[in-house]
């Protein structure tokens, strides 16, 4: 199943109430099969997976100039 914003919002509400990630996902109706459509950010909030965000391992993002 695809990402469901209502399920993510329910997950976030349940997490704020103190449930574990597993408990909140189960109560929000997010199954193990669905979990790959969701991401939990650094802030602990669930949302959609957005491809291409964040850093890639082994990639140097330092921009060098001619002076370097």
C-alpha positions, 0 to 999 in steps of 0.5 A: 500500500502507498503512503497514507498521510492520515496513518502517519498523523495518527502514528505521530499522535500516538507517539506523543502519547508515549507509545513505542514505534511498534505500538503506534504503527500497529494502532495506526494500521501501518503493517510491516509491509507498509512500513517501507513507504514511511520515514521517521525523521530526526525529530521523531515524526513520521512522514513520506520517504523523499528520495534524494534527501540527506547525505550519501555515504562516501560522498564528499560534499565539500566544495573546493575552490581554485585556491584549494 
